[in-house]
């Protein structure tokens, strides 16, 4: 499937365990290798770990499992606090 990079902006991101992570705000490209390097994620879920003064997180694209109406990433236990409450 081919898509425009601009179509990814605003897509919601979920972990493979179904936990909401946030929304894509920006995309980092590696122009030399013609690949997406990482996704800048904002509008984060309240259960996301300590961010300090940061407004979002940067997720390496290698963690992305699928892209469709939403983006599904590999579940990262260190990213979520209080996930036992679900």
Secondary structure, 3 states (H helix, E strand, C coil): CCCCHHHHCCCEEEECCCCEEEEEEEEEEECCCCEEEEEEEECCCCCECCCCCCCCEEEEHHHEEEECCCEEECCCHHHECCHHHC
